[in-house]
Amino acid sequence: MMIAQGEKMPAQARRAAGGPALLSYGFRPFFLFGALYGGLIILAWLPIHDGTLGTASAFMPVDWHIHETLFGYLAAIVTGFLLTAIPNWTGRLPVQGAPLLGLVVLWVAGRVAVFFSAWTGWLAAAAIDSLFLAAVSAAAATEIVAGRNWRNLKVVIPVMVFLFANILFHVEAALSGTSDYSRRLATAAAIVLILIIGGRIIPSFTRNWLARENPGRLPVPFNGFDKFSIVLSVAALTPWTLAPESTMAGLLLIAAAGVNLARLARWAGDRARRDILVLILHVAYLFVPAGLLLAGLAALDPAHFPAVAALHALGVGAIGVMTLAVMTRAALGHTGRELRADTATCLIYAAIVLAALSRIAAGFLPEQTSLLHISATLWTLAFLGYCARYGGMLLQPRLKPREPNRMLRPAA
């Protein structure tokens, strides 16, 4: 997902783009607008859930909430990441200027179409909404192939699955009034991306910091165990998507949770606690085995382990914390600033972690509705806090020319 400190970006990819800084690199508009949207939709969710605020969407309120969190917020962040990572993988110029603006417009059009889908009809909304991820998948695949960076083509597969899940979401909601299969499929695709990308950047950044600040035990390099953990996780998430209460799904999910916890332990995160930007990546990944374990227990004993707790451990926990961790680090590194977590950044991290924990707790204690309000408030504070702290960085040109800080290429 990222490049190593000290490694030079190819000269053509370092050339400055004309026009506003916001359109010079994919992470700038999509991290800024994605974070703003992610905060606002959760701010609006509880009034919508309580019936005091309405939408003009063809989706049921809960489906609108889930869809826009996954295919509105998360799709924007994944796009910002990919459009920033791929030039570092391939050495080609980034998507910028008018083409980047076109993708932003497609993303906004999808949000508007979904919100007003009761007026336009679900089919028209689905067509407009699907254009964005289709364009992102095509752009990512085209750039990777053009740069002959064959090994990173596999990153496009979860994105295409995500696109299929979005289409399925519209169809499923329109025909059956639910989104059970599509929401799990989209969540599974996002978790697989974390398994692939997190498995590259977390040990890489940890190794960089330890080699410089705390020599000794280093993260274990990527090897067959990592491949096995990804394969086992995919094998567990597949039956969970199709039959989440099956015994097979439960056993495989619990096994995958154990393997991913062991994988995380191999990355020496306990030795890098002083670097908050590194520590938060380990904390984010910890929600993956936690979510898989809860999902497995929910399959085997749904009376005591609610499925909603597992879904939010993966969604608010793994996805929410990991995306904010990457967004903060990328905003600092790619705008020429020191890789250091200031007080505001630490507060953002605390808010999103507490939001995840309180939302998981709410799954076990549904009668404690205050937990929902606490979680929603903390999530909103985390993402609007990101906009307040990092928005200026994303809108302004890079501070000064310097070698990038190994932000967006996977380790070998």
Backbone torsions as a table, in degrees:
resi	resn	phi	psi	omega
1	MET	NA	-23.8	-172.2
2	MET	-138.8	171.3	179.3
3	ILE	-107.1	157.4	-172.9
4	ALA	-82.7	150.2	179.0
5	GLN	-61.0	136.0	178.4
6	GLY	90.6	-13.4	-179.9
7	GLU	-84.1	135.5	-176.4
8	LYS	-84.0	136.4	171.5
9	MET	-75.1	141.0	178.0
10	PRO	-51.8	146.0	-173.0
11	ALA	-56.8	-42.2	-176.6
12	GLN	-66.5	-29.8	178.7
13	ALA	-77.9	-14.6	179.2
14	ARG	-88.0	-10.2	-177.6
15	ARG	-63.7	133.6	-177.6
16	ALA	-69.5	143.6	177.8
17	ALA	-89.2	148.1	173.1
18	GLY	-77.3	167.6	178.6
19	GLY	87.2	-172.4	-176.3
20	PRO	-66.0	148.3	179.8
21	ALA	-59.3	-31.9	-177.7
22	LEU	-57.9	-29.4	-177.3
23	LEU	-105.1	19.1	-179.0
24	SER	-87.8	-21.1	-179.1
25	TYR	-153.6	147.0	-173.5
26	GLY	-61.5	-31.4	-177.1
27	PHE	-67.1	-26.5	-173.5
28	ARG	-65.3	-60.5	-178.9
29	PRO	-70.7	-37.4	-173.2
30	PHE	-77.2	-32.5	174.3
31	PHE	-71.0	-40.6	-178.0
32	LEU	-68.5	-55.1	-178.0
33	PHE	-69.6	-34.4	178.2
34	GLY	-64.4	-44.3	178.7
35	ALA	-65.6	-41.5	178.7
36	LEU	-61.5	-45.7	179.9
37	TYR	-66.7	-41.0	179.6
38	GLY	-60.3	-38.2	177.6
39	GLY	-71.9	-42.3	-175.1
40	LEU	-70.1	-37.4	-177.4
41	ILE	-69.2	-30.9	176.8
42	ILE	-78.6	-32.9	174.2
43	LEU	-59.4	-37.2	-179.0
44	ALA	-84.4	-16.4	-169.8
45	TRP	-64.6	-48.3	-176.7
46	LEU	-63.0	-43.5	173.4
47	PRO	-60.3	-37.0	176.7
48	ILE	-66.2	-43.6	179.6
49	HIS	-62.2	-37.9	-179.4
50	ASP	-80.2	-9.7	178.9
51	GLY	88.5	4.0	179.1
52	THR	-86.3	-10.6	177.6
53	LEU	-137.4	139.7	-177.4
54	GLY	-120.0	167.1	172.7
55	THR	-123.2	170.5	173.9
56	ALA	-106.7	30.8	-177.0
57	SER	-89.5	147.2	173.9
58	ALA	-72.6	-17.6	177.7
59	PHE	-72.3	149.2	165.8
60	MET	-62.5	153.3	-177.0
61	PRO	-52.2	-44.0	-178.9
62	VAL	-66.7	-34.8	178.3
63	ASP	-70.4	-37.2	174.8
64	TRP	-60.6	-44.1	178.9
65	HIS	-58.7	-48.9	-178.4
66	ILE	-67.3	-45.2	-177.4
67	HIS	-60.9	-46.2	-175.6
68	GLU	-74.5	-26.1	173.8
69	THR	-69.2	-42.6	-178.5
70	LEU	-79.9	-54.5	-170.6
71	PHE	-96.4	-6.8	172.3
72	GLY	-98.6	-71.0	-179.0
73	TYR	-63.5	-59.8	-172.4
74	LEU	-63.3	-39.4	179.0
75	ALA	-60.0	-37.8	178.3
76	ALA	-64.9	-44.4	-177.3
77	ILE	-67.8	-42.6	177.7
78	VAL	-60.7	-40.7	179.0
79	THR	-64.7	-45.6	178.3
80	GLY	-58.9	-41.0	177.5
81	PHE	-63.9	-50.8	-176.7
82	LEU	-61.0	-44.1	-177.8
83	LEU	-68.1	-17.1	176.0
84	THR	-94.6	-33.9	-178.9
85	ALA	-74.6	-42.8	-171.3
86	ILE	-60.2	-42.8	176.6
87	PRO	-58.8	-32.7	177.8
88	ASN	-74.5	-28.7	175.9
89	TRP	-74.5	-36.9	-169.6
90	THR	-103.8	-20.9	-174.7
91	GLY	79.4	7.1	179.5
92	ARG	-91.5	162.2	177.0
93	LEU	-62.8	145.8	178.6
94	PRO	-73.8	159.6	170.3
95	VAL	-68.6	122.1	-174.6
96	GLN	-152.0	172.3	177.4
97	GLY	64.8	-134.7	-175.2
98	ALA	-61.5	-43.6	177.4
99	PRO	-60.2	-39.3	178.1
100	LEU	-66.9	-41.9	176.8
101	LEU	-60.4	-38.4	177.9
102	GLY	-60.4	-40.5	177.8
103	LEU	-66.7	-39.5	177.8
104	VAL	-61.7	-43.1	179.7
105	VAL	-62.6	-41.1	177.3
106	LEU	-61.7	-40.5	179.0
107	TRP	-63.9	-46.3	179.0
108	VAL	-62.4	-42.1	179.7
109	ALA	-59.5	-39.1	177.5
110	GLY	-63.2	-40.0	179.7
111	ARG	-65.8	-42.3	179.4
112	VAL	-66.4	-43.0	-178.5
113	ALA	-62.3	-40.9	-179.8
114	VAL	-68.3	-41.0	-177.7
115	PHE	-65.2	-34.6	-177.4
116	PHE	-106.4	22.6	-173.9
117	SER	-66.6	-20.6	175.0
118	ALA	-66.7	-25.6	178.6
119	TRP	-87.8	-40.8	-174.9
120	THR	-86.7	-20.2	-173.0
121	GLY	96.6	144.6	-173.8
122	TRP	-66.2	-33.6	-176.7
123	LEU	-67.1	-43.7	177.6
124	ALA	-64.0	-41.5	178.7
125	ALA	-63.5	-41.1	178.9
126	ALA	-62.4	-42.2	-179.8
127	ALA	-63.0	-46.6	-179.7
128	ILE	-65.6	-44.9	-177.1
129	ASP	-64.0	-35.5	-176.8
130	SER	-75.5	-19.8	-178.6
131	LEU	-59.7	-36.3	-175.4
132	PHE	-63.9	-56.0	-178.3
133	LEU	-66.5	-30.0	175.2
134	ALA	-63.9	-43.5	179.6
135	ALA	-66.5	-39.6	179.2
136	VAL	-65.2	-44.7	178.9
137	SER	-60.5	-44.0	179.9
138	ALA	-64.9	-43.6	-179.4
139	ALA	-64.5	-42.7	-179.9
140	ALA	-64.0	-48.3	-179.5
141	ALA	-63.1	-41.8	-179.3
142	THR	-61.5	-45.1	-178.3
143	GLU	-68.2	-40.4	179.9
144	ILE	-66.3	-42.1	178.8
145	VAL	-67.1	-43.4	179.6
146	ALA	-61.7	-33.3	178.3
147	GLY	-87.7	3.5	-179.9
148	ARG	53.5	35.3	179.9
149	ASN	-96.5	64.5	-167.2
150	TRP	-59.6	-35.0	-173.6
151	ARG	-66.9	-21.0	-179.5
152	ASN	-93.9	3.1	175.5
153	LEU	-61.7	-27.8	-178.4
154	LYS	-63.3	-21.8	178.7
155	VAL	-66.7	-26.7	-178.7
156	VAL	-72.3	-25.5	-176.1
157	ILE	-60.1	-51.5	177.4
158	PRO	-60.5	-30.6	178.6
159	VAL	-67.3	-40.6	177.9
160	MET	-68.8	-35.6	173.6
161	VAL	-63.2	-39.2	177.7
162	PHE	-61.5	-41.7	176.0
163	LEU	-61.1	-46.7	178.8
164	PHE	-61.2	-39.8	179.0
165	ALA	-63.3	-35.4	178.2
166	ASN	-65.7	-45.9	177.7
167	ILE	-61.4	-45.2	179.5
168	LEU	-61.3	-36.3	-179.8
169	PHE	-59.2	-47.8	179.3
170	HIS	-61.8	-44.7	-177.9
171	VAL	-66.4	-46.6	-177.7
172	GLU	-62.5	-44.4	-179.7
173	ALA	-64.9	-37.7	-178.2
174	ALA	-72.7	-38.5	-173.7
175	LEU	-89.8	-31.0	-175.8
176	SER	-120.8	-11.0	180.0
177	GLY	79.0	8.4	178.0
178	THR	-131.0	174.2	176.5
179	SER	-139.7	33.1	-171.8
180	ASP	-60.0	-52.3	-176.3
181	TYR	-68.1	-45.2	-174.7
182	SER	-68.3	-36.1	179.5
183	ARG	-67.2	-37.9	177.9
184	ARG	-71.4	-37.0	178.4
185	LEU	-63.2	-44.1	179.1
186	ALA	-64.1	-42.2	178.2
187	THR	-63.0	-42.0	179.0
188	ALA	-62.2	-42.6	178.5
189	ALA	-61.9	-40.6	179.0
190	ALA	-65.8	-40.1	179.3
191	ILE	-66.1	-38.6	177.2
192	VAL	-62.8	-39.6	174.8
193	LEU	-59.5	-41.5	177.9
194	ILE	-64.3	-39.9	179.0
195	LEU	-61.8	-41.1	-178.4
196	ILE	-74.6	-54.3	-174.9
197	ILE	-73.9	-44.8	178.4
198	GLY	-60.7	-34.8	178.1
199	GLY	-67.8	-12.1	175.6
200	ARG	-98.7	-50.4	-171.2
201	ILE	-77.9	-35.7	-175.3
202	ILE	-64.5	-54.1	177.4
203	PRO	-64.9	-32.4	-179.8
204	SER	-65.2	-49.6	-179.6
205	PHE	-67.7	-36.4	177.7
206	THR	-64.5	-43.7	178.7
207	ARG	-61.6	-44.6	-179.8
208	ASN	-58.1	-45.3	-177.4
209	TRP	-70.0	-43.3	-178.9
210	LEU	-65.0	-41.1	-179.9
211	ALA	-60.9	-30.6	-177.6
212	ARG	-91.2	-37.8	-169.0
213	GLU	-112.3	-25.5	-173.0
214	ASN	-149.8	69.2	-176.3
215	PRO	-57.3	147.3	-178.9
216	GLY	147.1	-139.1	-179.4
217	ARG	-61.4	129.6	-178.2
218	LEU	-114.3	162.9	176.2
219	PRO	-58.5	144.8	177.5
220	VAL	-70.9	130.3	179.3
221	PRO	-60.9	157.1	178.2
222	PHE	-57.0	128.7	-178.8
223	ASN	-149.2	-162.8	-176.1
224	GLY	-61.7	-30.1	179.0
225	PHE	-64.0	-39.7	177.9
226	ASP	-63.7	-43.0	178.0
227	LYS	-61.7	-43.1	179.4
228	PHE	-61.8	-41.0	-178.6
229	SER	-64.2	-37.4	179.0
230	ILE	-69.3	-45.0	-179.7
231	VAL	-62.2	-44.8	179.8
232	LEU	-63.6	-38.8	179.9
233	SER	-65.4	-42.2	176.7
234	VAL	-63.0	-41.3	179.1
235	ALA	-63.6	-30.7	178.7
236	ALA	-81.3	-38.8	-177.5
237	LEU	-71.4	-24.0	-179.8
238	THR	-65.7	-54.7	177.5
239	PRO	-68.0	-28.2	175.7
240	TRP	-62.0	-38.9	178.3
241	THR	-64.9	-40.8	-173.8
242	LEU	-88.6	-37.6	-176.3
243	ALA	-147.1	78.0	-170.7
244	PRO	-65.1	-16.0	-179.4
245	GLU	-103.4	11.3	-180.0
246	SER	-77.7	151.7	178.5
247	THR	-63.2	-39.6	179.1
248	MET	-59.7	-46.6	179.0
249	ALA	-59.8	-44.5	-178.4
250	GLY	-60.5	-47.2	-178.0
251	LEU	-66.6	-42.8	179.8
252	LEU	-66.3	-38.9	179.4
253	LEU	-64.6	-41.8	178.7
254	ILE	-65.4	-40.9	177.0
255	ALA	-63.3	-43.0	179.1
256	ALA	-63.9	-36.3	177.5
257	ALA	-61.3	-45.5	179.3
258	GLY	-63.0	-42.7	-179.3
259	VAL	-66.5	-40.3	179.7
260	ASN	-70.4	-32.4	174.6
261	LEU	-65.8	-41.0	176.6
262	ALA	-64.9	-38.6	178.1
263	ARG	-60.8	-45.3	179.2
264	LEU	-62.6	-40.4	-179.4
265	ALA	-62.2	-26.2	-179.8
266	ARG	-73.9	-8.9	-173.6
267	TRP	-96.1	9.8	171.9
268	ALA	56.3	35.7	179.3
269	GLY	-64.3	-27.5	179.8
270	ASP	-64.3	-20.1	-178.6
271	ARG	-93.5	-3.8	-177.0
272	ALA	-118.9	27.6	-174.9
273	ARG	-64.7	-24.3	-176.8
274	ARG	-74.3	-18.2	177.2
275	ASP	-99.2	103.0	-175.1
276	ILE	-62.8	-34.2	-180.0
277	LEU	-65.5	-28.9	175.4
278	VAL	-83.3	-44.3	-177.0
279	LEU	-57.8	-41.4	-176.5
280	ILE	-64.3	-29.1	176.9
281	LEU	-65.6	-40.2	177.3
282	HIS	-67.0	-41.5	178.0
283	VAL	-61.1	-43.5	179.9
284	ALA	-60.8	-45.2	-178.7
285	TYR	-66.8	-28.7	179.6
286	LEU	-60.6	-28.1	178.1
287	PHE	-69.8	-17.7	177.3
288	VAL	-66.8	-58.3	177.2
289	PRO	-62.8	-31.3	177.5
290	ALA	-63.4	-45.0	179.4
291	GLY	-67.0	-41.4	178.1
292	LEU	-63.4	-40.6	179.1
293	LEU	-64.3	-45.3	179.5
294	LEU	-63.6	-38.1	178.0
295	ALA	-65.8	-39.6	177.7
296	GLY	-65.4	-43.2	178.6
297	LEU	-66.7	-35.6	177.4
298	ALA	-65.0	-33.1	177.8
299	ALA	-69.1	-38.1	-175.6
300	LEU	-88.2	-28.9	-176.9
301	ASP	-144.1	70.4	-175.4
302	PRO	-64.3	-20.5	-179.2
303	ALA	-68.2	-28.8	-176.6
304	HIS	-110.9	-17.0	-178.1
305	PHE	-127.8	96.6	-175.8
306	PRO	-67.5	137.7	179.8
307	ALA	-62.7	-30.3	-178.3
308	VAL	-65.2	-30.8	177.7
309	ALA	-66.9	-41.5	178.2
310	ALA	-64.1	-44.4	-178.4
311	LEU	-61.1	-38.4	-179.4
312	HIS	-81.4	-23.3	171.4
313	ALA	-63.8	-39.7	177.4
314	LEU	-75.8	-40.1	-175.0
315	GLY	-79.2	-64.8	-179.9
316	VAL	-69.6	-39.0	-177.4
317	GLY	-75.6	-76.9	-174.4
318	ALA	-61.7	-50.1	-175.6
319	ILE	-73.8	-48.6	-177.8
320	GLY	-62.2	-49.4	-177.5
321	VAL	-68.6	-42.4	-178.1
322	MET	-65.0	-42.3	-179.4
323	THR	-64.5	-42.7	178.0
324	LEU	-64.9	-37.5	178.4
325	ALA	-61.5	-43.4	179.3
326	VAL	-71.3	-39.8	-178.3
327	MET	-63.3	-40.8	179.9
328	THR	-69.0	-44.9	-178.7
329	ARG	-64.4	-42.7	-179.5
330	ALA	-65.7	-40.7	-179.9
331	ALA	-62.4	-39.5	178.5
332	LEU	-68.9	-53.0	-174.1
333	GLY	-66.5	-41.8	-174.6
334	HIS	-84.5	-3.7	173.5
335	THR	-108.7	11.6	173.9
336	GLY	81.9	22.5	-178.5
337	ARG	-104.8	163.0	-179.6
338	GLU	-66.7	140.1	177.5
339	LEU	-80.6	83.9	-178.6
340	ARG	-146.4	134.0	179.6
341	ALA	-86.0	111.8	177.4
342	ASP	-81.9	-177.2	-176.8
343	THR	-59.6	-43.1	-179.4
344	ALA	-61.0	-41.4	179.6
345	THR	-65.3	-40.8	177.6
346	CYS	-62.4	-38.1	178.0
347	LEU	-67.2	-38.0	176.1
348	ILE	-60.8	-45.6	179.1
349	TYR	-63.0	-44.0	179.8
350	ALA	-61.2	-40.7	-178.6
351	ALA	-63.7	-44.6	-175.6
352	ILE	-72.7	-35.4	177.3
353	VAL	-66.9	-43.8	178.2
354	LEU	-66.6	-33.8	175.6
355	ALA	-61.3	-42.0	179.3
356	ALA	-65.7	-46.6	-177.7
357	LEU	-64.1	-41.2	-179.8
358	SER	-69.5	-33.4	177.9
359	ARG	-71.2	-36.0	175.3
360	ILE	-64.7	-44.1	178.6
361	ALA	-60.7	-37.9	179.4
362	ALA	-62.4	-29.8	176.9
363	GLY	-65.0	-33.7	178.5
364	PHE	-85.0	-22.9	-177.1
365	LEU	-125.8	67.7	-174.7
366	PRO	-61.7	-23.0	180.0
367	GLU	-73.8	-19.0	179.0
368	GLN	-88.4	77.2	-176.3
369	THR	-65.3	-19.1	178.2
370	SER	-61.8	-28.7	178.8
371	LEU	-64.2	-36.4	176.6
372	LEU	-63.1	-43.6	-179.7
373	HIS	-67.1	-38.9	177.7
374	ILE	-63.1	-46.9	-179.6
375	SER	-61.8	-46.7	-179.3
376	ALA	-63.1	-40.4	179.6
377	THR	-65.0	-44.2	-179.9
378	LEU	-65.7	-41.6	176.4
379	TRP	-59.0	-47.9	-178.8
380	THR	-61.5	-43.4	178.6
381	LEU	-62.3	-38.7	-179.6
382	ALA	-63.4	-46.2	-174.2
383	PHE	-81.4	-36.8	174.4
384	LEU	-71.9	-29.9	173.4
385	GLY	-64.0	-38.0	175.7
386	TYR	-60.8	-44.9	179.6
387	CYS	-61.1	-41.8	-178.9
388	ALA	-67.2	-41.1	-176.2
389	ARG	-82.1	-36.7	-171.9
390	TYR	-109.8	-9.6	-178.0
391	GLY	-58.5	-42.7	178.9
392	GLY	-61.3	-38.7	177.9
393	MET	-62.7	-40.0	-176.5
394	LEU	-73.9	-24.5	-179.1
395	LEU	-88.7	-19.8	-175.3
396	GLN	-100.8	155.1	176.9
397	PRO	-62.1	159.9	175.1
398	ARG	-54.4	141.2	-174.2
399	LEU	-58.7	-49.0	-178.9
400	LYS	-160.1	153.6	179.0
401	PRO	-67.3	130.2	173.2
402	ARG	-163.3	165.7	-179.0
403	GLU	-68.1	135.7	-179.5
404	PRO	-64.5	164.5	-168.8
405	ASN	-103.5	40.7	177.0
406	ARG	58.5	47.3	-172.7
407	MET	-85.9	-33.4	-167.5
408	LEU	-137.7	37.3	168.0
409	ARG	-129.3	139.0	-179.9
410	PRO	-66.5	147.8	174.2
411	ALA	-66.3	152.4	-178.7
412	ALA	-66.8	NA	NA
